[in-house]
């Protein structure tokens, strides 16, 4: 083989090597971005869990939970009890929104999301005022999660 043909072939192989390495770097950057987004959502979830645990230890929340078993919606709750209940429920919604994000991006399984979907439906089923508030609050969540809220509300209201 003459030196010119050898040089041409080596250049072609070199070009393919550069292209392959650029594709690899692009895939790595994409994966790093998804991991960073997931980490941000996880941090949000962790914050939510801290709030939830603090609420569980709250005497005010314990009192509110006792009243909620006997009344419809938020009737009879003191302002402090209402605030504690709303904070806990908001923490739950943030957690579920996080799980939905992770599901949509392939970080949790279909089975895991179905469990979370059932939890979302149960949370919305507990209180008609809370359902209304969540539908109004949809503008603060991702559109795909709002669709989940709306589907859960539709399921609940069609069965009531």
Secondary structure, DSSP 4 states (H G I P E B T S, - for coil): --HHHHHHHHHHHHHHHHHHHHHHHHHHHHHHHHHHHHHHHHHHHHHHHHHHHHHHT-HHHHHHHHHHTTSSTTTT--HHHHHHHHHHHHHHHHHHHHHHHHHHTTSS-HHHHHHHHHHHHHHHHT-HHHHHHHHHGGGGS-HHHHHHHHHHHHHHHHH-
